[in-house]
Amino acid sequence: MKRRRTQSQAKILNILKSSGSALSHEMLQSELEAEMDRATIYRVLNRFYDDGLVHKVVGDDGIQYFAYCAGCDKPNNKHNHNHFHFKCLKCGNVECLQDKIQIPLPKGYVLKDFNGLISGYCNRCS
């Protein structure tokens, strides 16, 4: 079912696309400067997640960060949301790590999803 795009969705999607990193709800709210309420932002982010436009990672601080999936809005895209994210302890930036990391599982286990976060210092802060 195709969903109607609202002005709120367009604004949030543009911010996520241009950010280059994963953003929390609070980061988006400060960027929007009270243009929309907290509930609308949460609703839009969760809709984007359900539709596969963004992926989310839960930080070690319990905060959810949302990142735009470049190319996920194109038909037949095979983008994989299962990748690690890196959170800088100094600047707070959360970014996708595109290099594949193998996760060895015991015999008989099948990987479906994972949410991996590595923390440390990014190449700008180290």
Backbone hydrogen bonds, N-H to C=O, Kabsch-Sander energy under -0.5 kcal/mol:
donor,donor_aa,acceptor,acceptor_aa,energy
10,A,6,T,-2.2
11,K,7,Q,-2.2
12,I,8,S,-2.3
13,L,9,Q,-2.8
14,N,10,A,-2.2
15,I,11,K,-1.9
16,L,12,I,-2.5
17,K,13,L,-2.7
18,S,14,N,-2.1
19,S,15,I,-1.3
20,G,16,L,-0.8
22,A,94,V,-3.1
23,L,66,F,-2.9
25,H,64,Q,-0.6
28,L,24,S,-2.2
29,Q,25,H,-2.7
30,S,26,E,-2.3
31,E,27,M,-1.8
32,L,28,L,-2.2
33,E,29,Q,-0.8
34,A,29,Q,-0.8
35,E,32,L,-1.0
41,I,37,D,-1.9
42,Y,38,R,-2.5
43,R,39,A,-2.7
44,V,40,T,-2.7
45,L,41,I,-2.6
46,N,42,Y,-2.6
47,R,43,R,-2.1
48,F,44,V,-2.7
49,Y,45,L,-2.3
50,D,46,N,-2.6
51,D,47,R,-2.3
52,G,48,F,-0.5
52,G,49,Y,-1.1
53,L,48,F,-2.3
54,V,48,F,-1.0
55,H,67,A,-2.1
57,V,65,Y,-2.3
59,G,57,V,-0.6
59,G,63,I,-3.3
62,G,59,G,-2.3
65,Y,57,V,-2.9
66,F,23,L,-3.2
67,A,55,H,-2.6
69,C,53,L,-2.7
70,A,68,Y,-1.0
72,C,69,C,-2.2
74,K,71,G,-1.6
77,N,74,K,-1.3
81,H,79,H,-0.6
83,H,81,H,-1.6
85,H,116,G,-1.8
86,F,95,E,-2.7
87,K,118,I,-2.7
88,C,86,F,-0.5
88,C,93,N,-2.4
89,L,120,G,-3.5
92,G,88,C,-1.3
94,V,22,A,-0.6
95,E,86,F,-2.3
95,E,93,N,-0.5
97,L,84,F,-2.8
98,Q,96,C,-0.7
109,Y,106,P,-2.0
116,G,83,H,-0.6
118,I,85,H,-3.2
120,G,87,K,-1.9
125,C,122,C,-0.6
126,S,122,C,-1.9
